[in-house]
Amino acid sequence: GDTARQAAHDEGIELQIIKLPEAKKGFVLLPRRWVVERSFGWLNRFRRLARDYERLPKTLAGLHFVVFAMLMLVHVAPTVQVPNTL
């Protein structure tokens, strides 16, 4: 609605409302939503993030940063070539 649109605009967020046609049934891939769902799936593999055990929000944010760094390094490692010195 207008309230959500105005709140998003005030925060500098582009709000996109995606409505599905009534005729479609079953699984329908929505644009770019899979990126977020995939990222949440990756985070679920780390038990420490499953529950909120941390006292400070900064600690939890730091753990998320470390986990995403670990996940991205897995994808970057095959592209990095180490010179052979032997």
C-alpha positions as CSV (number, residue, x, y, z in Angstrom):
1,G,0.0,0.0,0.0
2,D,0.9,3.6,0.1
3,T,2.2,3.5,3.7
4,A,4.7,0.7,2.8
5,R,5.7,2.5,-0.4
6,Q,6.3,5.8,1.5
7,A,8.3,4.1,4.3
8,A,10.5,2.3,1.7
9,H,11.0,5.6,-0.2
10,D,12.0,7.4,3.1
11,E,14.7,4.7,3.7
12,G,16.0,4.8,0.2
13,I,14.6,1.3,-0.7
14,E,13.1,0.5,-4.1
15,L,9.9,-1.4,-3.3
16,Q,8.7,-3.8,-6.0
17,I,5.3,-5.5,-5.7
18,I,5.1,-8.7,-7.7
19,K,1.7,-10.2,-8.2
20,L,1.1,-13.6,-9.8
21,P,-1.7,-14.2,-12.3
22,E,-4.6,-16.1,-10.9
23,A,-4.3,-18.9,-13.6
24,K,-0.8,-20.1,-12.5
25,K,-0.7,-22.9,-10.0
26,G,2.2,-24.7,-8.4
27,F,5.8,-23.5,-8.1
28,V,6.6,-20.3,-10.0
29,L,10.1,-18.8,-9.9
30,L,9.9,-15.1,-9.0
31,P,12.6,-12.7,-10.2
32,R,15.7,-12.5,-8.0
33,R,14.0,-14.0,-5.0
34,W,16.0,-17.2,-5.3
35,V,19.2,-15.3,-4.4
36,V,17.9,-14.4,-1.0
37,E,16.4,-17.8,-0.4
38,R,19.7,-19.5,-1.4
39,S,21.6,-17.3,1.0
40,F,19.3,-18.1,3.9
41,G,19.7,-21.8,3.0
42,W,23.5,-21.4,3.2
43,L,23.2,-19.8,6.6
44,N,21.1,-22.7,7.9
45,R,24.2,-24.9,7.6
46,F,25.9,-23.1,10.5
47,R,24.4,-24.2,13.9
48,R,25.7,-21.2,15.8
49,L,23.4,-19.0,13.7
50,A,20.3,-21.2,14.3
51,R,19.6,-19.7,17.7
52,D,20.3,-16.3,19.1
53,Y,22.9,-17.1,21.9
54,E,24.9,-13.9,21.6
55,R,24.4,-11.1,24.1
56,L,25.5,-8.3,21.7
57,P,24.0,-7.7,18.3
58,K,27.5,-6.7,17.0
59,T,28.7,-10.3,17.8
60,L,25.9,-11.8,15.8
61,A,26.5,-9.4,12.9
62,G,30.2,-10.3,13.0
63,L,29.4,-14.0,12.9
64,H,27.2,-13.5,9.8
65,F,30.1,-11.6,8.2
66,V,32.5,-14.5,8.9
67,V,30.1,-17.1,7.7
68,F,29.5,-15.3,4.4
69,A,33.2,-14.8,4.0
70,M,33.7,-18.5,4.4
71,L,31.0,-19.3,1.9
72,M,32.3,-16.9,-0.7
73,L,35.9,-18.2,-0.3
74,V,34.7,-21.6,-1.3
75,H,33.5,-20.1,-4.6
76,V,36.6,-18.0,-5.2
77,A,39.2,-20.7,-4.4
78,P,38.8,-22.6,-7.7
79,T,39.5,-19.5,-9.7
80,V,42.7,-18.5,-7.8
81,Q,45.8,-20.0,-9.3
82,V,48.8,-20.5,-7.1
83,P,52.1,-20.4,-8.8
84,N,54.2,-23.6,-8.7
85,T,57.5,-23.0,-7.0
86,L,58.7,-26.6,-6.8
